[in-house]
């Protein structure tokens, strides 16, 4: 009897290993996509580990009658698990929002004083912090923005036939159109950074090389633009 139990246990383990191997490319694809939107110090391996946790959760929770394929269902779970891991390992939202507000106030003061875009060094000096702390705050703000823009609703009622609901699709189209219109009111440099980041999918470091700015400065420009966009979306809602 013990040998039968051991055989079944080994069989289950092999099936699980095979399942993970079969879906590893999906996990890697999602993790890499999120990684490109994060500061360079975030390790891909950490995102992959969180992604595989989401994959295994999807395996337990998926039911064929949900109205969605397993790949669609698991993609949502994988992404949600990665976002959750970022949220748990980041500063509290209150602290980040406070730093974001102070950063924007410092930028406004410097730019009003000099009548030109503020440099990272000037922003740090205005805040009375070192460039290292400034970069850390910028990176944390960016992580917060990625989390805020990519929150995944884990409610299974959102998965299935609702994705084809004309009302939901129209709301999404209206939101995208509103975002596009809002972005046209942003300074040219902010528009360019967002375009290179979200459309061309360059990293902050690569954008910095293109615009001849530091990664910290690109991170700050991105964070400020996203903060403004979120404020307008909140007012719209």
N, C-alpha and C positions, 0 to 999 in steps of 0.2 A: 504493500500500500504506500509506503514511504517513497519507493522508487517511482511509482506513478505520479505522486505529488511533485517529486523533484523534476520529473520529465515535463509535466505541465508548466511548472514554474520556469524552467529553461526555455520552453517553447514560447511562453508569454514574453520573456525577456528578448528573445530573438525577433519576435514579431514587432516589439516596441522599437528595437534598434533599427529594424528595416523601415519602419514607419518614419523614424527621425531622419534616416538617410534619404528617403524618398522626398521629404519635404524640406530638406536643408537648404536647397537653392532658394525657395520662397522666403525662408527666414533671413537668409543672407541678403537677398534683394531688398527686403523691407528695411533691414538694419542699415545697409549701405545708404539707402535713400535718406533715412533720418540722420545718419552720421554726417552727410554732406551739409546739413543745416545746423550743425553744432560746432562749438569751438573745437580747435584741434586737440585740446587736452583730453577730450572724452574718448575713451578707448572703445574700439569696435567690438572687442571681445566681450565687454560688459553688456553692450547692446545685444549681441548674439545670444548670450546666456539668458537675458530677459526674454528675448524673442522665442527661444525654445520652450521656456516656461509657458508662454502664451500658446504655443503650438500644442503642447500636451494638455492644456486646459481645454482647448478647442476640441481635441480628440475625445475628451470625456463628455463634453456638453453638446456636441453636434448631433442633430437628429435629421434624418432625410426629409421629414415633412415640414421643415422650416421655410421652404420656398427659396433656398439659396444653396449654391454648391458648397462643398467643403472648403474649396480654395477661397471663396469669397468670405465665408464665415471665419476661417482660420486667419485670413489676412487681417481682419478687424481685431481678432484676439491677439495676434502677434504684435501689431502696432500698439494696441492698448497696453499690453504688458511692458513694452519698451518705454512708452510715455510714462507709465506708472513708476517704473524704476528711476527715470530721470527726476520725477517729482519727489520721490522719497529721498533721493540723494542730493537734492538741491536745497538752497535756503528756503525758509518759509516765505510764502507769497507776500505777507505783510512787509517783511524786511526788504524783499526785492522791489516791491512797489514803492516803498519809501526811498530806496536808492535811485529808482528810476525817476521819481519826482525831483529829487535833489539834483540829479544829473541834468535833467531838462532845464531846471531853473538856472544851473550854472552855465549851461550852453547859451541860454537866452541872454544872460548878463554879459558874458564875454562877447557875444556877437553884436549886441547893442553898443557895447563900449568901443569895439574896433571896426564895426560895420563891415564884417567879413566872416566867413565860416571859422568857427573856433577850432584850434588844434587840440590834440589829445593832451599835450603838455599844459596848455592854458586851462583846460577843463579841470585837470588834476590839481593845478595850483589854486583855482577858484574854490575847489572843494576842500583844499588843505590836505590832500592825500598824495601818496607816492604813485608813480606810474604803474608799479606792480599791483597796487590795490585798485587803481583805476581799471586796469585790464581785467582783474578778477571780477570786479563789479559788472563791467561790460559783458563778460562771458556769462555771468549768472543771469543778467537781464536777457541775454539772447536765449539761454536755455528756457527761461520763463516764457519768452515769446513763442518759442517752438512748441512748448507744452500747451500754451493758451490757444494757439492756432490749430493744433492737431489733437485736441481732446477727442477721445473716441467714446461714444455712448455704448456702454456694455449691455444695455437692455436688449434682450433678444427680440422684443417686439419691434425693434427698429430694423431687424434683418429679415428680409423676405419680400413679400409682395409690395410692401410700402415703398420700396425703392422705385417702383414703376408708377406710383401715384402721381397723376398730373399736377395736383396741387403742390406736392412736395418738390417736384421737378421745377415748377414755375417759381416757387420761393427761392430755390437755389440759383436759378437763372437771374432773378431780380437782384439777389444779393451780390452775385458776381458782377453784374452790370453796375450796381451802386459802387462797389469797390473800385472798378475800373475808372469810373467818373471821379471818385474821390482822389485817386492817385494822380490824376492829371493836374490837381491843384497843389501837389507837393513840389518842393524845389527840384530842379533837374537832377542834382546829384543823388537825392534820395530815390527818385524814380529809377535812375540808372542802377543803383545798388540793388534795389528790389528786383529789377528786371534780370540782372546778371545772376542774382542769387536764386530766384524762384523759377525763372524761365530757362535761362542758360545753365543753371545749376552749378555755377562756380562756387568754390569755397571762399570764405572771407580772405584767406591768405592770397588766393588767386586774384580776387577782385582788387585787393590792395596793390598787387603787382601791376595790374592793368591801369589803375588810377594813380599809381605812385603814392599810395598812402599806407600807413601801418595797418596790420590786422586789427589792432585795438580801435583805430579810427573807423574802420569799416564796420566793426561790431557796434560801435556807438551810433553811427549813422543809421544802420539797420534797426537797432533797438528804438531809436527815436521815431523813425518812420512807422514802425509797427505799433508803437504806443499811440501815436496820433490816429492811426487807422482804427485801432481798437476803441479809442474814445469816441470816434465818429460812429462806429457800428453800434456802440452802446446807446448813444443818443438816438440813433435811427430806430432801435428796438424799443 
